Amino acid sequence: MIVRLFALVAIAWALGFAVFMLTLAEPADDMRATDAIVVPTGGAGRIGRGLALIEAGRARRMLVSGVAPGLRKIDLVVANGHAPAIECCVDLGREAVDTRSNAEETARWVREHRYRSVRLVTSNWHMARARMELGVALDDDVVIVRDGVPAEQRLGQLVNEYNKLLLRRAALWSGVGR
């Protein structure tokens, strides 16, 4: 009986992982505008994608959440190959240290600016958990547009991300850590 239960759990996990891999976030339609863009730090291409969207007028402002102390907006903009003029439209969040605190920092910023729509720009493999955390932290009337940045990850990293997603969903479902 225990072997069958273990096998059932393993099959369910494997099927869930397959769905996770098949539904990795794609880049959103560039023509769709939102009030703001949010980019959690941590993956290649995220900040550059967000800055390109700001430059194209797809949102009024952008928050880069989880920025290291001492980093200046101008350095971030120039290092990513964009015009220094868009520095005015970028805010740096320095409080976040993980996906959950990225969401909390973002929610405070969204409420402060009274935004009703946000484009979440993050790595395709990170989107499911980042979107879930942001959805929990934001008010129900804020629309979140997923904008996945294609990224190559090793299988071990993808398995790790999937397990984090499952554990956090279980914690939220049980009421722990809300």
PAMARTI-624964 format. One line per field, with one value per residue: residue number from 0; residue in three letters; z, y, x of N, C-alpha, C, O in turn. Coordinates in nm, 3 decimals. Atoms other than C-alpha are relative to their C-alpha. Layout:
num c(NUM,...)
residuo c(ALA,...)
n_Z c(Z,...)
n_Y c(Y,...)
n_X c(X,...)
ca_Z c(Z,...)
ca_Y c(Y,...)
ca_X c(X,...)
c_Z c(Z,...)
c_Y c(Y,...)
c_X c(X,...)
o_Z c(Z,...)
o_Y c(Y,...)
o_X c(X,...)
END
This chain:
num c(0,1,2,3,4,5,6,7,8,9,10,11,12,13,14,15,16,17,18,19,20,21,22,23,24,25,26,27,28,29,30,31,32,33,34,35,36,37,38,39,40,41,42,43,44,45,46,47,48,49,50,51,52,53,54,55,56,57,58,59,60,61,62,63,64,65,66,67,68,69,70,71,72,73,74,75,76,77,78,79,80,81,82,83,84,85,86,87,88,89,90,91,92,93,94,95,96,97,98,99,100,101,102,103,104,105,106,107,108,109,110,111,112,113,114,115,116,117,118,119,120,121,122,123,124,125,126,127,128,129,130,131,132,133,134,135,136,137,138,139,140,141,142,143,144,145,146,147,148,149,150,151,152,153,154,155,156,157,158,159,160,161,162,163,164,165,166,167,168,169,170,171,172,173,174,175,176,177)
residuo c(MET,ILE,VAL,ARG,LEU,PHE,ALA,LEU,VAL,ALA,ILE,ALA,TRP,ALA,LEU,GLY,PHE,ALA,VAL,PHE,MET,LEU,THR,LEU,ALA,GLU,PRO,ALA,ASP,ASP,MET,ARG,ALA,THR,ASP,ALA,ILE,VAL,VAL,PRO,THR,GLY,GLY,ALA,GLY,ARG,ILE,GLY,ARG,GLY,LEU,ALA,LEU,ILE,GLU,ALA,GLY,ARG,ALA,ARG,ARG,MET,LEU,VAL,SER,GLY,VAL,ALA,PRO,GLY,LEU,ARG,LYS,ILE,ASP,LEU,VAL,VAL,ALA,ASN,GLY,HIS,ALA,PRO,ALA,ILE,GLU,CYS,CYS,VAL,ASP,LEU,GLY,ARG,GLU,ALA,VAL,ASP,THR,ARG,SER,ASN,ALA,GLU,GLU,THR,ALA,ARG,TRP,VAL,ARG,GLU,HIS,ARG,TYR,ARG,SER,VAL,ARG,LEU,VAL,THR,SER,ASN,TRP,HIS,MET,ALA,ARG,ALA,ARG,MET,GLU,LEU,GLY,VAL,ALA,LEU,ASP,ASP,ASP,VAL,VAL,ILE,VAL,ARG,ASP,GLY,VAL,PRO,ALA,GLU,GLN,ARG,LEU,GLY,GLN,LEU,VAL,ASN,GLU,TYR,ASN,LYS,LEU,LEU,LEU,ARG,ARG,ALA,ALA,LEU,TRP,SER,GLY,VAL,GLY,ARG)
n_Z c(0.000,-0.008,0.128,0.096,-0.033,0.043,0.147,0.041,-0.026,0.099,0.131,-0.006,0.005,0.136,0.089,-0.033,0.053,0.146,0.024,-0.033,0.111,0.123,-0.014,-0.033,0.050,0.124,-0.002,0.023,0.117,-0.025,0.026,-0.113,-0.100,-0.138,-0.078,-0.050,0.026,-0.118,0.033,-0.112,0.042,-0.016,0.122,0.118,0.096,-0.062,-0.010,0.138,0.055,-0.064,0.051,0.140,-0.003,-0.045,0.112,0.104,-0.048,-0.038,-0.138,-0.048,-0.092,-0.020,-0.126,-0.004,-0.139,-0.049,0.050,-0.097,-0.050,0.073,0.145,0.041,0.117,0.124,0.027,0.045,0.133,0.095,0.009,0.081,0.136,0.028,-0.009,-0.136,-0.022,-0.061,-0.143,-0.076,-0.009,-0.067,-0.146,-0.050,-0.129,-0.063,-0.119,0.029,0.005,0.060,0.081,-0.086,-0.037,0.125,0.014,-0.103,0.038,0.117,-0.041,-0.064,0.106,0.083,-0.079,-0.014,0.128,0.038,0.130,0.015,0.083,-0.013,0.084,-0.075,0.090,-0.068,0.079,0.027,-0.100,-0.129,0.009,-0.074,-0.142,-0.015,0.024,-0.114,-0.114,0.028,-0.009,-0.142,-0.063,0.057,-0.013,0.100,0.121,0.081,0.107,0.018,0.133,-0.004,0.111,-0.026,0.072,0.024,-0.069,-0.003,-0.134,-0.013,-0.050,-0.146,-0.040,0.030,-0.103,-0.123,0.011,-0.007,-0.139,-0.075,0.036,-0.069,-0.144,-0.030,0.020,-0.115,-0.115,0.016,-0.009,-0.140,-0.077,-0.061,0.071,0.077)
n_Y c(-0.120,-0.116,-0.009,-0.054,-0.142,-0.069,-0.001,-0.096,-0.133,-0.022,-0.022,-0.131,-0.100,-0.001,-0.061,-0.143,-0.057,-0.009,-0.115,-0.118,-0.023,-0.031,-0.128,-0.110,-0.127,-0.058,-0.147,-0.054,-0.085,-0.128,-0.113,-0.017,-0.094,0.011,-0.118,0.013,0.122,0.044,0.094,0.048,0.028,0.138,0.078,-0.072,-0.047,-0.056,-0.146,-0.050,0.011,-0.103,-0.131,-0.011,-0.026,-0.139,-0.083,0.011,-0.063,0.101,-0.029,-0.129,0.016,0.135,0.030,0.112,0.041,0.081,-0.057,-0.008,-0.135,-0.073,-0.006,-0.119,0.018,-0.030,0.113,0.111,-0.033,-0.002,0.136,0.082,-0.053,-0.087,-0.144,-0.052,-0.077,0.079,0.015,-0.067,0.087,0.124,-0.003,0.112,0.053,0.056,0.077,0.140,0.094,0.125,-0.018,-0.046,-0.141,-0.076,-0.022,-0.095,-0.130,-0.043,-0.034,-0.133,-0.097,-0.007,-0.073,-0.139,-0.068,0.028,0.065,0.102,0.108,0.017,0.102,0.069,0.047,0.087,0.118,0.089,0.106,-0.062,-0.072,0.059,-0.033,-0.146,-0.042,0.045,-0.086,-0.134,0.007,0.004,-0.127,-0.114,-0.006,0.083,-0.073,-0.032,0.097,0.035,0.054,0.080,-0.023,0.089,-0.018,0.133,0.024,0.139,0.048,0.142,0.078,-0.008,-0.129,0.003,0.086,-0.079,-0.104,0.067,0.040,-0.123,-0.036,0.093,-0.025,-0.130,0.018,0.077,-0.090,-0.095,0.075,0.034,-0.123,-0.032,-0.098,-0.098)
n_X c(0.082,-0.088,-0.070,0.098,0.021,-0.122,0.001,0.103,-0.054,-0.107,0.065,0.066,-0.106,-0.056,0.099,0.000,-0.122,0.017,0.089,-0.081,-0.093,0.075,0.071,-0.091,0.051,-0.053,0.005,0.134,0.017,-0.065,0.089,0.090,-0.053,0.043,-0.038,-0.137,-0.077,-0.074,-0.105,-0.081,-0.137,-0.041,-0.016,-0.048,0.099,0.121,-0.006,-0.005,0.136,0.082,-0.041,0.044,0.144,0.017,-0.044,0.103,0.123,0.100,0.040,-0.048,-0.112,-0.049,-0.067,-0.093,0.008,-0.110,-0.125,-0.109,-0.031,-0.104,0.025,0.073,0.087,-0.073,-0.091,0.084,0.050,-0.111,-0.056,0.090,0.000,0.114,-0.023,0.006,0.123,0.109,-0.031,0.106,0.118,-0.040,-0.015,-0.077,0.040,-0.120,0.034,0.029,-0.112,0.047,0.121,0.110,-0.019,0.020,0.144,0.043,-0.055,0.076,0.137,-0.004,-0.026,0.121,0.102,-0.045,0.023,0.140,0.005,0.106,-0.053,-0.144,-0.063,-0.106,-0.105,-0.095,-0.038,0.113,0.005,0.030,0.126,0.112,-0.011,0.002,0.139,0.080,-0.032,0.050,0.146,0.034,-0.036,0.074,0.146,0.067,0.039,-0.117,-0.023,-0.140,-0.031,-0.124,-0.092,-0.111,-0.126,-0.056,-0.125,-0.047,-0.032,-0.030,0.111,0.001,0.054,0.143,0.060,-0.003,0.104,0.130,0.021,0.030,0.137,0.090,-0.004,0.064,0.144,0.050,0.000,0.111,0.125,0.022,0.010,-0.130,-0.080,0.077)
ca_Z c(0.000,0.088,-0.235,-0.437,-0.255,-0.314,-0.683,-0.713,-0.556,-0.788,-1.095,-0.985,-0.927,-1.270,-1.448,-1.264,-1.362,-1.725,-1.711,-1.544,-1.828,-2.103,-1.965,-1.913,-1.962,-2.305,-2.372,-2.357,-2.651,-2.672,-2.787,-2.466,-2.228,-1.850,-1.579,-1.460,-1.516,-1.234,-1.269,-0.985,-1.003,-1.047,-1.409,-1.731,-1.971,-1.722,-1.666,-2.033,-2.133,-1.881,-1.995,-2.360,-2.274,-2.086,-2.380,-2.612,-2.396,-2.277,-1.918,-1.722,-1.463,-1.381,-1.047,-1.025,-0.703,-0.497,-0.613,-0.435,-0.213,-0.391,-0.741,-0.912,-1.168,-1.429,-1.393,-1.439,-1.746,-1.917,-1.836,-2.014,-2.325,-2.292,-2.315,-1.988,-2.036,-1.925,-1.583,-1.470,-1.514,-1.312,-0.938,-0.745,-0.463,-0.218,0.047,-0.127,-0.089,-0.236,-0.449,-0.162,-0.049,-0.417,-0.422,-0.094,-0.207,-0.539,-0.373,-0.157,-0.465,-0.669,-0.388,-0.339,-0.709,-0.732,-1.036,-1.167,-1.406,-1.382,-1.631,-1.443,-1.631,-1.508,-1.637,-1.794,-1.538,-1.245,-1.363,-1.200,-0.848,-0.896,-1.034,-0.749,-0.483,-0.651,-0.681,-0.306,-0.217,-0.450,-0.417,-0.612,-0.859,-0.996,-1.330,-1.368,-1.720,-1.740,-1.955,-1.955,-2.054,-2.224,-2.020,-2.037,-1.711,-1.610,-1.524,-1.158,-1.135,-1.299,-1.058,-0.768,-0.891,-0.938,-0.585,-0.443,-0.630,-0.488,-0.133,-0.145,-0.291,-0.014,0.246,0.105,0.074,0.440,0.551,0.654,0.560,0.426)
ca_Y c(0.000,0.245,0.164,0.236,0.563,0.665,0.570,0.773,1.077,1.038,1.014,1.318,1.515,1.414,1.507,1.841,1.905,1.831,2.083,2.335,2.295,2.309,2.628,2.838,3.204,3.358,3.725,3.928,4.122,4.429,4.646,4.596,4.888,4.869,5.133,4.996,4.737,4.535,4.351,4.138,4.116,3.786,3.674,3.776,3.982,4.087,4.446,4.501,4.379,4.611,4.911,4.840,4.837,5.168,5.318,5.196,5.368,5.049,5.181,5.501,5.367,5.065,4.918,4.704,4.512,4.367,4.600,4.592,4.888,5.153,5.082,5.399,5.425,5.577,5.290,5.035,5.210,5.265,4.914,4.771,4.984,5.233,5.609,5.790,5.991,5.698,5.702,5.931,5.651,5.385,5.325,5.101,4.883,4.788,4.594,4.263,3.961,3.683,3.626,3.674,4.003,4.115,4.075,4.262,4.547,4.563,4.567,4.866,5.050,4.969,5.092,5.408,5.495,5.366,5.152,4.918,4.712,4.576,4.392,4.138,4.083,3.784,3.469,3.221,2.951,3.192,3.336,3.088,3.147,3.521,3.563,3.361,3.566,3.895,3.789,3.719,4.052,4.281,4.397,4.187,4.465,4.495,4.320,4.134,4.076,3.797,3.876,3.587,3.638,3.323,3.172,2.856,2.664,2.332,2.055,2.066,2.436,2.379,2.095,2.319,2.601,2.359,2.223,2.578,2.650,2.339,2.410,2.773,2.676,2.421,2.683,2.935,2.673,2.576,2.941,2.941,3.247,3.464)
ca_X c(0.000,0.279,0.463,0.148,0.092,0.454,0.421,0.100,0.266,0.567,0.341,0.139,0.462,0.599,0.275,0.269,0.629,0.544,0.258,0.491,0.743,0.479,0.324,0.637,0.546,0.596,0.673,0.352,0.216,0.439,0.150,-0.049,0.002,-0.018,0.008,0.341,0.612,0.765,1.095,1.228,1.607,1.782,1.774,1.943,1.735,1.467,1.579,1.665,1.318,1.152,1.355,1.275,0.905,0.933,1.122,0.844,0.581,0.410,0.388,0.442,0.685,0.894,0.996,1.307,1.257,1.541,1.818,2.154,2.246,2.448,2.319,2.205,1.925,2.152,2.400,2.123,1.983,2.318,2.448,2.146,2.205,1.920,1.896,1.971,1.649,1.432,1.602,1.319,1.066,1.251,1.218,1.454,1.327,1.599,1.407,1.335,1.562,1.347,1.037,0.795,0.949,0.963,0.585,0.538,0.766,0.582,0.239,0.337,0.467,0.154,-0.076,0.132,0.095,-0.265,-0.191,-0.464,-0.251,0.103,0.321,0.535,0.861,1.058,1.225,0.987,1.078,1.023,0.691,0.451,0.581,0.641,0.287,0.138,0.320,0.229,-0.135,-0.144,0.020,-0.180,-0.538,-0.788,-0.869,-0.513,-0.459,-0.129,0.003,0.262,0.565,0.809,1.171,1.304,1.586,1.791,1.806,1.952,1.709,1.809,1.725,1.387,1.308,1.410,1.181,0.891,0.937,0.944,0.620,0.454,0.568,0.456,0.117,0.072,0.167,-0.080,-0.353,-0.305,-0.300,0.067,0.268,-0.011)
c_Z c(0.000,-0.132,-0.105,0.024,-0.044,-0.152,-0.052,0.018,-0.103,-0.139,-0.004,-0.009,-0.142,-0.100,0.024,-0.054,-0.151,-0.035,0.026,-0.117,-0.128,0.005,0.046,-0.070,-0.126,0.017,-0.032,-0.128,0.031,-0.019,0.117,0.104,0.138,0.072,0.038,-0.043,0.128,-0.042,0.128,-0.050,0.009,-0.128,-0.117,-0.090,0.058,-0.005,-0.140,-0.066,0.057,-0.051,-0.144,-0.006,0.046,-0.115,-0.112,0.044,0.042,0.145,0.040,0.084,0.010,0.137,-0.021,0.147,0.038,-0.046,0.113,0.047,-0.083,-0.149,-0.030,-0.124,-0.130,-0.037,-0.057,-0.143,-0.104,-0.019,-0.086,-0.139,-0.036,0.024,0.145,0.031,0.067,0.149,0.086,0.027,0.075,0.150,0.041,0.139,0.062,0.119,-0.026,-0.007,-0.062,-0.073,0.082,0.037,-0.124,-0.015,0.102,-0.031,-0.118,0.039,0.067,-0.106,-0.087,0.074,0.011,-0.127,-0.054,-0.141,0.000,-0.088,0.006,-0.096,0.082,-0.100,0.082,-0.089,-0.015,0.106,0.138,0.006,0.088,0.148,0.023,-0.017,0.118,0.121,-0.019,0.010,0.144,0.064,-0.049,0.034,-0.116,-0.130,-0.087,-0.100,-0.014,-0.138,0.011,-0.125,0.027,-0.088,-0.020,0.065,-0.003,0.143,-0.005,0.063,0.152,0.051,-0.025,0.102,0.132,-0.001,0.012,0.144,0.089,-0.025,0.074,0.150,0.037,-0.020,0.116,0.124,-0.008,0.016,0.145,0.090,0.068,-0.087,-0.088,0.045)
c_Y c(0.127,0.019,0.058,0.148,0.082,0.012,0.101,0.144,0.034,0.027,0.137,0.112,0.013,0.063,0.151,0.071,0.016,0.118,0.129,0.036,0.042,0.136,0.113,0.128,0.045,0.152,0.047,0.083,0.138,0.120,0.028,0.091,-0.033,0.127,-0.004,-0.132,-0.031,-0.107,-0.042,-0.033,-0.149,-0.078,0.087,0.039,0.066,0.153,0.062,-0.003,0.109,0.139,0.021,0.031,0.142,0.094,0.001,0.058,-0.097,0.013,0.133,-0.012,-0.146,-0.009,-0.118,-0.036,-0.088,0.047,0.009,0.144,0.063,0.007,0.123,-0.029,0.019,-0.114,-0.119,0.021,-0.010,-0.141,-0.092,0.058,0.088,0.146,0.048,0.075,-0.082,-0.027,0.059,-0.090,-0.130,0.025,-0.126,-0.039,-0.074,-0.092,-0.150,-0.084,-0.134,0.028,0.054,0.147,0.090,0.035,0.102,0.141,0.058,0.044,0.137,0.110,0.020,0.078,0.148,0.081,-0.019,-0.058,-0.109,-0.116,0.001,-0.108,-0.057,-0.059,-0.081,-0.119,-0.095,-0.109,0.052,0.058,-0.059,0.039,0.151,0.054,-0.037,0.092,0.142,0.005,-0.001,0.137,0.118,-0.005,-0.076,0.072,0.043,-0.114,-0.023,-0.064,-0.072,0.027,-0.079,0.028,-0.140,-0.014,-0.149,-0.036,-0.148,-0.071,0.008,0.130,0.006,-0.085,0.075,0.107,-0.061,-0.043,0.120,0.044,-0.088,0.027,0.130,-0.008,-0.075,0.089,0.100,-0.069,-0.032,0.123,0.041,0.105,0.096,0.138)
c_X c(0.087,0.074,-0.093,-0.024,0.120,0.004,-0.101,0.048,0.108,-0.058,-0.067,0.104,0.054,-0.096,-0.009,0.122,-0.009,-0.089,0.075,0.091,-0.073,-0.068,0.091,-0.048,0.073,0.006,-0.142,-0.001,0.057,-0.092,-0.094,0.066,-0.056,0.040,0.147,0.062,0.076,0.099,0.072,0.141,0.028,0.021,0.043,-0.116,-0.123,0.001,0.003,-0.137,-0.090,0.033,-0.044,-0.149,-0.031,0.034,-0.105,-0.134,-0.108,-0.046,0.060,0.127,0.038,0.066,0.092,0.012,0.120,0.137,0.103,0.022,0.111,-0.021,-0.084,-0.084,0.076,0.093,-0.077,-0.047,0.112,0.060,-0.084,-0.022,-0.118,0.035,-0.013,-0.130,-0.110,0.025,-0.113,-0.120,0.028,0.013,0.076,-0.049,0.117,-0.030,-0.011,0.127,-0.039,-0.132,-0.117,0.015,-0.001,-0.147,-0.051,0.048,-0.078,-0.140,-0.005,0.016,-0.124,-0.110,0.036,-0.031,-0.142,-0.012,-0.106,0.046,0.153,0.046,0.116,0.098,0.100,0.031,-0.117,-0.014,-0.039,-0.141,-0.110,0.004,-0.005,-0.142,-0.090,0.024,-0.054,-0.152,-0.048,0.021,-0.083,-0.148,-0.062,-0.031,0.118,0.023,0.150,0.015,0.134,0.083,0.128,0.120,0.060,0.138,0.033,0.037,0.033,-0.120,-0.010,-0.059,-0.151,-0.076,-0.007,-0.110,-0.139,-0.031,-0.031,-0.144,-0.099,-0.006,-0.070,-0.151,-0.062,-0.007,-0.115,-0.135,-0.033,-0.010,0.129,0.070,-0.077,0.033)
o_Z c(-0.073,-0.176,-0.186,-0.070,-0.103,-0.206,-0.148,-0.068,-0.155,-0.211,-0.103,-0.080,-0.193,-0.187,-0.071,-0.104,-0.207,-0.129,-0.051,-0.155,-0.204,-0.099,0.105,-0.185,-0.136,0.106,-0.119,-0.179,0.123,0.033,0.125,0.152,0.150,0.019,0.039,-0.085,0.193,-0.110,0.186,-0.157,0.076,-0.121,-0.126,-0.109,-0.014,-0.055,-0.165,-0.136,-0.017,-0.079,-0.181,-0.091,-0.006,-0.142,-0.181,-0.032,0.039,0.187,-0.024,0.075,-0.027,0.177,-0.072,0.226,-0.039,-0.063,0.227,-0.031,-0.125,-0.215,0.035,-0.204,-0.223,-0.154,-0.149,-0.225,-0.207,-0.131,-0.141,-0.214,-0.152,0.091,0.213,0.147,0.134,0.216,0.195,0.119,0.078,0.193,-0.017,0.230,0.000,0.185,0.066,-0.055,-0.087,-0.075,0.037,0.030,-0.113,-0.048,0.069,-0.017,-0.120,-0.010,0.041,-0.100,-0.123,0.014,-0.003,-0.119,-0.156,-0.217,0.103,-0.095,0.007,-0.107,0.116,-0.178,0.166,-0.192,0.076,0.144,0.222,0.114,0.155,0.204,0.118,0.058,0.159,0.184,0.075,0.063,0.175,0.147,0.027,0.071,-0.222,-0.234,-0.184,-0.062,-0.019,-0.169,0.051,-0.237,0.094,-0.209,0.077,0.054,0.010,0.207,-0.091,0.134,0.207,0.151,0.054,0.146,0.202,0.099,0.079,0.191,0.177,0.068,0.132,0.210,0.136,0.057,0.163,0.200,0.091,0.078,0.185,0.208,0.143,-0.209,-0.184,-0.008)
o_Y c(0.222,0.132,0.141,0.227,0.189,0.117,0.173,0.228,0.146,0.114,0.209,0.211,0.124,0.139,0.229,0.183,0.116,0.192,0.225,0.153,0.126,0.191,0.211,0.124,0.034,0.207,-0.009,0.121,0.206,0.228,0.136,0.062,-0.080,0.208,0.099,-0.225,0.059,-0.204,0.038,-0.092,-0.224,-0.185,0.203,-0.038,0.134,0.214,0.161,0.091,0.175,0.219,0.131,0.108,0.206,0.190,0.102,0.057,-0.062,-0.057,0.183,0.071,-0.236,0.079,-0.222,0.040,-0.175,-0.035,0.039,0.238,-0.004,0.092,0.149,-0.116,-0.060,-0.148,-0.186,-0.071,-0.074,-0.180,-0.190,0.012,0.090,0.178,0.010,0.088,-0.025,-0.088,0.009,-0.066,-0.218,0.121,-0.232,0.044,-0.163,-0.139,-0.229,-0.040,-0.218,0.141,0.141,0.223,0.208,0.149,0.188,0.237,0.176,0.147,0.215,0.213,0.133,0.162,0.235,0.198,0.039,-0.022,-0.171,-0.219,0.106,-0.213,0.015,-0.148,-0.027,-0.139,-0.110,-0.143,-0.027,0.091,0.017,0.080,0.197,0.142,0.041,0.137,0.202,0.101,0.058,0.180,0.212,-0.109,-0.089,0.008,0.117,-0.230,0.072,-0.164,-0.012,0.022,-0.031,0.046,-0.209,0.074,-0.234,0.035,-0.221,-0.010,0.020,0.131,0.064,-0.048,0.069,0.125,-0.006,-0.027,0.111,0.083,-0.038,0.029,0.136,0.049,-0.039,0.082,0.124,-0.014,-0.028,0.110,0.138,0.092,0.150,0.234)
o_X c(0.057,0.094,-0.050,-0.033,0.104,0.040,-0.074,0.026,0.112,-0.009,-0.057,0.083,0.072,-0.054,-0.018,0.112,0.037,-0.059,0.062,0.100,-0.025,-0.105,0.044,-0.091,0.195,-0.058,-0.209,0.104,0.012,-0.063,-0.153,0.176,-0.170,0.117,0.215,-0.007,0.131,0.063,0.146,0.155,-0.043,0.082,0.004,-0.210,-0.196,-0.094,-0.065,-0.174,-0.163,-0.057,-0.085,-0.194,-0.122,-0.039,-0.122,-0.231,-0.226,-0.138,0.153,0.217,-0.038,0.143,0.051,0.068,0.161,0.228,0.067,0.004,0.205,0.041,-0.186,-0.049,0.061,0.107,-0.031,-0.044,0.095,0.093,-0.034,-0.108,-0.161,0.133,-0.108,-0.167,-0.196,-0.058,-0.140,-0.198,-0.058,0.078,0.059,-0.054,0.174,0.062,0.010,0.231,0.047,-0.180,-0.191,-0.081,-0.033,-0.181,-0.132,-0.028,-0.111,-0.188,-0.096,-0.051,-0.157,-0.177,-0.051,-0.069,-0.179,-0.101,-0.132,-0.020,0.216,-0.016,0.210,0.063,0.172,-0.034,-0.199,-0.126,-0.083,-0.191,-0.180,-0.097,-0.068,-0.184,-0.175,-0.072,-0.107,-0.209,-0.152,-0.060,-0.108,-0.202,-0.002,-0.047,0.099,0.033,0.228,-0.049,0.234,0.033,0.219,0.107,0.090,0.224,-0.055,0.115,-0.015,-0.199,-0.120,-0.132,-0.225,-0.184,-0.109,-0.180,-0.226,-0.144,-0.116,-0.215,-0.196,-0.114,-0.142,-0.227,-0.170,-0.104,-0.183,-0.225,-0.150,-0.040,0.131,0.076,-0.022,-0.022)
END
